[in-house]
Amino acid sequence: MERFVDGTVYLGTSTQGEYLNLKLANRHGLITGATGTGKTVSLQIMAEGFSRAGVPVFCADVKGDLSGIAMAGETKDFLESRATEIGFGDYTYESFPTIFWDLFGKQGHPIRATISDMGPLLLSRLLDLSDVQEGVLNVAFALADDEGLLLLDLKDLRTLLVEIDERSDEISKTYGRVSRASIGAIQRSLLVLEQQGAENFFGERALDIQDLMKVDEDGRGFVSVLAADELMQSPRLYATFLLWLLSELFEELPEVGNPEKPHLVFFFDEAHLLFDDAPKALLDKVEQVVKLVRSKGVGVYFVTQNPLDIPDPVLAQLGNRVQHALRAYTPREQKAVRTAADTFRPNPDFDTEEVITQLGVGEALVSTLEKKGVPSVVGRTMMRPPSSRMAPITPKERAAILRLSPMGDLYNETIDRESAAEVLAERAEQRQREEERQLEREEREREDYGRMGRSRSGYEDSVRDDRPTRRSRSKKRPSTRQTTTEKAINSFARTVARQLGNQLVRGILGSLKRGR
């Protein structure tokens, strides 16, 4: 029996074929289940189905298994047996167009974002800052915007923090009190972040969201696979990056209403990391983004072990569900089973809560949205076997794919243009040159006094009178007082910043919105 039906993604078979309606796929979804029950394979077959339908996909490869989607599967008895059992008559083995990405640039093209793009809210989350420290970071971003300073990488932000420390009295009067202790705490957090490899992420060329939304010459959507095995050692960086990416999709894509199929499907594996210890203000904004991003044609699918990992307001928005087996040995596990069962439309043929604990590997409870967004009756489903490889690709295969990738020429080289670090260094040099010129002027004045025929004693008195003044002035020079040249530079920068004011707009999660 043919299972590939236009306008749908075939998931498996219960008492009938279970399909995900592409027109409702941007209503988001959830894949849950205990370790080893088949969540990753379910993600893989869904990614295959979306790609086949011309929908680009972004997913994180936490264990390395998903890289196999780039290669055709190999004939195996258990796969053929499953296909026969569920009546999957047009089961074939095939590869899917794949682009590999890696924040560290080792197993894929580098993904980068600028400090300015990320914004103070997400960066504070990444650095685990206190409320007071987050306030100082907001001052840093405000100062950068007002003085026309580009914050591209960690070097720019560190240099700006030093500038704020040196000008703390002046800046505190304009933006609010800035304590040296808070600046020091932020600098220490930046050092830890750098040691985790985050300096590879911040910089240019920054990722263009449109490069995640490509189709190949056959009309199949590219599957963007983020190598996340090493990234998972820095879970806060992993979660913040994916949240930033979701924010970028929301802020940059135009409204499309309800398209015939999504423009992109975004799988968020290990989704609990997004919500663990997140402050309520951030959770509220995440809920808002998830709710609104579907109107941009983006479907978000959370993948996690336990439905309790997802806050109730977000869980309520996830209409397409694939529930693998859960354990029910502890009170919390039993609560999770009840929660999962309560989110399904009941099936009169079985007890959903009981069946959740009895599901075998590769078996799941499936409910998808039908016409008018009504969830289907839950079905006990044998999930279809994947067409691509159910194992990681080899380093040699990955290297070959990367050589042919359309993204190599765009992202493999780092761009280092003039930004805050260079501008502030030039300002410091300008201050030093101005001080040296001032000293030279004073020296010439003393020589002029001598040539005018002053008596030796009178000349020495004038020098003695002048020296304390010169020392006092020299000591005061490194303060926050600006030279004439520096004032001109800052005035020009503020003028530029005001002209750019309408473009310097930040979105719900604080990321920079680009003018379109």
C-alpha positions in Angstrom: 0.0 0.0 0.0 1.3 3.5 -0.9 1.8 5.7 2.2 3.2 8.8 0.7 0.2 11.1 0.3 0.5 14.6 -1.0 0.1 17.3 1.6 1.0 15.0 4.5 3.9 13.4 6.4 3.4 9.7 7.0 4.3 8.7 10.5 3.2 5.1 10.9 0.2 2.9 11.2 -2.2 2.2 14.1 -5.6 0.8 13.0 -5.1 3.2 10.1 -2.4 5.3 8.6 -1.3 8.1 10.9 -0.4 11.3 9.0 0.7 14.8 9.9 -1.2 17.4 7.8 1.3 19.9 6.4 -1.2 22.7 6.4 -1.3 22.3 10.2 2.3 21.4 10.8 3.1 25.0 11.9 0.9 24.5 14.9 3.9 22.9 16.6 4.5 19.6 18.1 6.0 17.4 20.8 8.0 14.2 20.8 8.4 12.6 24.3 9.5 9.3 25.8 12.1 7.7 28.0 15.7 7.1 26.8 15.9 4.3 24.2 12.3 4.3 23.2 12.7 5.7 19.7 12.4 9.5 20.0 15.4 10.2 17.7 14.1 7.9 15.0 10.7 9.6 15.2 12.5 12.9 14.7 14.4 11.4 11.8 11.4 10.1 9.9 9.5 13.4 10.5 12.5 15.4 9.1 12.6 13.0 6.1 8.9 13.6 5.5 9.2 17.4 5.7 12.2 17.4 3.4 10.4 15.2 0.9 7.5 17.6 0.9 9.8 20.6 0.2 10.0 21.9 3.8 13.4 22.9 5.1 14.3 21.5 8.5 16.6 22.5 11.3 17.6 20.0 14.0 20.3 19.5 16.6 22.2 16.2 16.5 22.8 15.6 20.2 24.2 12.1 19.9 25.5 12.1 16.3 22.8 9.7 15.1 20.9 12.2 13.0 23.9 12.8 10.7 22.8 9.5 8.9 19.9 11.4 7.2 22.5 12.5 4.6 23.0 8.9 3.5 20.6 6.3 2.1 19.7 3.5 4.5 20.9 0.0 4.1 18.6 -3.1 3.8 18.1 -4.7 7.2 15.7 -7.4 8.1 14.0 -5.6 11.0 13.4 -2.5 8.8 11.9 -4.6 6.0 9.8 -6.5 8.6 8.4 -3.3 10.1 7.6 -1.9 6.6 5.7 -5.1 5.7 3.9 -5.2 9.1 2.5 -1.7 8.7 1.7 -2.0 5.0 4.3 0.4 3.9 4.4 -0.7 0.2 6.4 2.2 -1.2 9.2 1.9 1.3 12.6 2.8 -0.3 16.0 3.8 0.9 17.2 7.3 0.1 19.4 10.1 1.3 18.2 13.7 1.9 19.9 17.0 1.1 21.8 18.0 4.3 23.8 20.9 5.5 26.0 20.4 8.5 26.6 23.2 11.0 28.8 23.4 14.2 29.2 26.4 16.6 32.8 25.3 17.0 33.4 24.9 13.2 34.7 21.3 13.5 31.9 19.1 12.2 30.1 21.6 10.0 30.1 25.2 8.8 30.5 27.7 11.6 27.3 29.3 12.9 28.0 32.8 14.2 26.0 35.7 15.7 27.2 39.1 16.8 27.0 40.3 20.4 24.7 43.1 19.2 22.4 40.6 17.4 22.0 38.5 20.6 21.1 41.4 22.8 21.3 41.9 26.6 18.4 39.6 27.6 19.7 36.4 26.0 23.3 37.2 26.8 22.4 37.7 30.5 20.8 34.3 30.4 23.9 32.8 28.8 26.2 34.4 31.4 23.8 33.6 34.3 23.9 37.2 35.5 22.1 38.6 38.5 19.5 41.3 38.1 22.0 44.0 39.0 24.6 42.6 36.6 22.0 42.4 33.8 21.3 46.0 34.4 24.9 46.9 33.9 24.9 44.8 30.7 21.9 46.8 29.5 23.9 50.0 30.1 26.7 48.6 28.0 24.3 48.0 25.1 22.7 51.4 25.5 26.1 53.1 25.5 27.2 51.2 22.4 24.0 52.1 20.5 24.3 55.8 21.5 28.0 56.1 20.6 27.7 54.1 17.4 29.9 51.2 18.6 29.5 47.8 16.9 29.6 44.9 19.3 30.5 41.9 17.1 32.5 39.6 19.3 33.6 38.9 22.9 36.6 41.2 22.4 34.4 44.1 21.7 32.2 43.5 24.8 35.3 43.1 27.1 36.8 46.4 25.7 33.5 48.2 26.2 33.3 47.0 29.8 36.8 48.4 30.4 35.7 51.7 28.9 32.6 51.8 31.2 34.8 51.1 34.2 37.1 54.0 33.3 34.2 56.4 32.7 31.9 55.1 35.4 31.2 58.5 37.1 30.2 60.1 33.8 28.2 57.0 32.6 26.4 56.6 36.0 25.1 60.1 35.7 23.5 59.4 32.3 22.5 55.7 32.4 22.3 54.9 36.1 24.8 53.6 38.7 27.4 51.2 37.3 29.4 49.4 40.0 32.9 48.1 39.5 31.9 44.8 41.2 29.2 44.1 38.6 31.6 44.9 35.8 34.1 42.5 37.3 31.5 39.8 37.6 30.5 40.1 34.0 34.1 40.0 32.9 34.6 36.8 34.9 31.5 35.2 33.3 32.8 36.2 29.8 36.1 34.5 30.6 34.3 31.2 31.6 32.2 31.5 28.4 35.3 32.0 26.3 37.0 28.9 27.9 33.9 26.9 26.8 34.6 27.9 23.2 31.9 30.5 22.8 34.4 32.9 21.1 33.9 30.8 18.0 30.2 31.6 18.0 30.3 35.4 18.4 31.5 37.2 15.3 30.9 37.5 11.6 29.8 36.4 9.0 26.6 36.1 11.1 24.1 33.5 10.1 21.5 34.6 7.6 18.2 32.9 8.5 17.3 32.5 4.8 20.3 30.1 4.5 18.3 27.7 6.7 15.4 27.8 4.3 16.8 26.3 1.1 15.5 23.6 -1.2 17.5 21.5 -3.7 17.1 21.2 -7.4 14.5 18.5 -6.9 12.4 20.7 -4.6 13.3 18.8 -1.4 14.0 20.9 1.7 17.5 20.9 3.0 17.9 19.4 6.5 20.2 21.6 8.5 21.9 19.4 11.1 23.7 21.1 14.0 26.5 19.0 15.5 25.7 19.2 19.2 27.6 16.4 20.9 30.4 18.8 22.0 28.0 21.7 22.4 26.0 19.7 25.0 28.9 20.0 27.4 27.9 23.7 27.6 24.1 23.2 28.0 23.4 26.9 28.7 25.2 27.9 25.5 23.2 25.2 23.6 19.8 26.4 25.0 20.6 30.1 24.5 21.7 29.6 20.9 18.6 27.7 19.9 16.5 30.3 21.7 18.3 33.1 19.8 17.7 31.2 16.5 14.0 30.9 17.3 13.9 34.6 18.1 15.7 35.4 14.8 13.1 33.4 12.9 10.3 35.3 14.6 11.8 38.7 14.2 13.1 38.4 10.6 10.4 36.4 8.8 7.3 38.1 7.3 3.8 37.2 8.4 2.3 34.5 6.1 -0.8 33.5 8.0 -1.6 29.8 7.4 0.5 28.5 4.4 -0.1 25.2 2.7 3.0 23.9 4.3 5.6 25.4 6.8 8.4 27.5 5.5 10.7 25.8 8.1 10.4 23.2 10.8 12.5 23.7 13.9 13.2 20.7 16.2 14.4 21.6 19.7 16.0 18.4 21.2 16.7 18.2 24.9 14.1 20.9 25.3 14.2 20.8 29.1 17.4 22.8 28.9 15.5 25.8 27.6 13.2 25.9 30.6 15.5 24.7 33.4 16.0 27.6 36.0 14.8 30.2 33.5 13.3 33.3 35.1 9.5 33.8 34.7 10.0 36.9 32.6 12.0 34.8 30.1 9.5 32.0 30.1 6.7 34.4 29.4 8.5 35.7 26.3 9.3 32.2 25.1 5.7 31.4 25.4 4.8 34.5 23.4 7.4 33.7 20.6 6.1 30.1 20.3 2.6 31.3 20.1 3.3 33.9 17.4 6.0 32.3 15.3 3.6 29.9 13.6 2.1 32.9 11.7 5.6 33.3 10.2 5.2 29.8 8.7 7.6 28.1 11.3 6.7 24.9 13.1 8.5 24.2 16.4 8.8 20.7 17.7 10.1 20.1 21.2 11.8 16.8 21.9 12.3 15.7 25.5 11.9 12.8 27.8 9.1 14.0 30.0 6.1 16.2 29.1 6.5 17.8 32.5 9.7 19.4 31.1 7.5 21.8 29.1 5.7 24.6 30.9 1.9 24.2 30.7 1.3 27.4 28.6 3.8 26.2 26.0 2.6 22.6 26.2 -1.0 23.8 25.4 0.3 25.1 22.0 1.8 21.8 20.8 -1.0 20.2 18.7 0.9 17.4 17.0 2.0 14.7 19.5 4.2 11.6 19.3 4.4 9.9 22.7 6.8 7.0 23.2 6.9 4.8 26.3 7.3 6.4 29.8 8.3 4.7 33.0 6.0 4.9 36.1 8.0 3.8 39.0 8.2 7.0 41.1 5.5 9.5 42.0 6.9 12.1 39.6 7.0 9.5 36.7 3.4 8.5 37.5 2.4 12.2 37.4 4.2 12.5 34.0 2.3 9.6 32.6 -1.0 11.1 33.8 -0.1 14.5 32.3 0.8 12.8 29.0 -2.4 10.8 28.9 -4.5 13.9 29.7 -3.2 15.8 26.7 -4.6 13.2 24.2 -8.1 12.9 22.8 -9.2 9.6 24.3 -9.5 6.4 22.3 -12.4 4.2 23.5 -10.4 1.1 22.5 -7.8 1.4 25.2 -6.7 3.2 28.4 -4.2 5.8 27.3 -2.5 6.1 30.7 -2.0 2.4 30.9 -0.8 2.0 27.3 1.9 4.7 27.7 3.9 2.4 30.0 3.4 -0.7 27.7 4.7 0.7 24.4 7.6 -1.1 22.8 10.6 0.4 21.1 9.5 2.2 17.9 5.9 2.3 19.0 4.1 5.5 20.0 0.9 7.1 20.8 0.2 9.5 17.9 -2.3 12.4 17.7 -2.2 15.0 15.0 -4.3 18.0 14.1 -7.1 17.4 11.7 -9.4 19.9 9.9 -10.1 23.1 11.8 -7.2 22.2 14.2 -9.1 19.5 16.1 -6.7 16.8 17.5 -7.3 13.3 16.2 -8.2 10.4 18.4 -5.0 9.0 19.8 -3.8 5.9 18.0 -1.3 3.2 19.2 1.1 3.4 16.3 3.9 1.4 14.9 6.2 4.1 13.6 7.5 3.8 10.0 11.1 2.8 9.4 13.4 5.6 8.2 14.6 5.7 4.6 18.0 7.2 5.5 20.7 5.6 7.5 20.0 4.8 11.2 23.6 5.4 12.2 26.1 8.3 12.2 28.0 9.0 9.0 31.8 8.6 8.9 34.2 11.5 9.1 35.2 10.9 5.5 31.5 11.0 4.4 31.0 14.2 6.4 34.0 15.8 4.8 32.8 15.0 1.3 29.4 16.5 2.0 31.0 19.7 3.4 33.2 20.1 0.3 30.1 20.1 -1.9 27.9 22.3 0.5 26.5 25.5 -0.9 27.3 27.2 2.4 31.1 26.7 2.5 32.1 29.8 0.6 29.8 31.9 2.8 30.6 30.8 6.3 33.9 29.0 6.5 36.0 32.2 6.6 35.9 34.6 9.6 35.4 38.3 9.0 37.0 40.7 11.4 35.9 44.3 10.5 36.4 47.4 12.6 34.2 47.4 15.6 34.1 48.6 19.2 37.5 47.2 20.3 39.3 49.0 17.4 37.3 52.3 17.9 37.9 52.4 21.6 41.6 51.6 21.1 41.8 54.5 18.7 40.1 56.8 21.2 42.6 55.8 23.8 45.5 56.5 21.5 43.9 59.9 20.6 43.8 60.8 24.3 47.4 59.9 24.7 48.4 62.0 21.6 46.4 64.9 22.9 48.1 64.7 26.3 51.5 64.6 24.6 50.7 67.7 22.5 49.5 69.5 25.7 52.8 68.8 27.4 54.7 70.1 24.3 52.6 73.3 24.3 53.5 73.9 28.0 57.2 73.3 27.3 57.1 75.8 24.4 55.5 78.3 26.7 58.2 78.0 29.2 60.9 78.4 26.5 59.1 81.5 25.3 59.2 83.0 28.8 63.0 82.5 28.8 63.5 84.2 25.5 61.5 87.3 26.6 64.4 88.1 29.0 63.0 87.0 32.3 65.5 87.0 35.1 66.9 83.6 36.0 65.4 83.8 39.5 62.0 84.9 38.1 62.1 82.1 35.5 62.9 79.5 38.2 60.0 80.8 40.3 57.6 80.5 37.4 58.8 77.0 36.7 58.3 76.0 40.3 54.9 77.6 40.3 54.1 75.8 37.1 55.3 72.3 37.9 52.7 71.4 40.6 50.0 72.6 38.2 51.4 70.5 35.4 51.6 67.4 37.6 48.2 68.0 38.9 46.8 68.4 35.4 48.8 65.4 34.2 47.2 63.2 37.0 43.7 64.4 36.2 44.1 63.7 32.4 43.3 59.9 32.6 39.9 60.8 34.2 36.6 60.9 32.4 37.2 64.4 31.0 37.2 64.3 27.3 39.7 66.1 25.0 38.5 68.4 22.2 39.1 65.8 19.6 37.4 63.0 21.6 34.4 65.2 22.1 34.2 65.7 18.3 34.4 61.9 17.8 31.7 61.2 20.3 29.5 63.9 19.0 29.8 62.5 15.5 29.1 59.0 16.9 26.0 60.2 18.7 24.8 61.9 15.5 25.2 58.6 13.6 23.4 56.7 16.3 20.5 59.1 16.2 20.3 58.7 12.5 20.2 54.9 12.9 17.8 55.1 15.8 14.8 53.8 13.9 16.9 50.7 12.9 18.2 49.9 16.4 15.1 48.2 17.5 15.1 45.0 19.6 12.5 42.3 19.6 10.6 40.3 22.2 13.7 38.4 23.3 16.1 41.4 22.9 17.7 40.4 19.6 18.4 43.1 17.1 15.7 43.6 14.4 17.2 44.3 11.1 15.5 46.7 8.7 13.9 44.9 5.7 
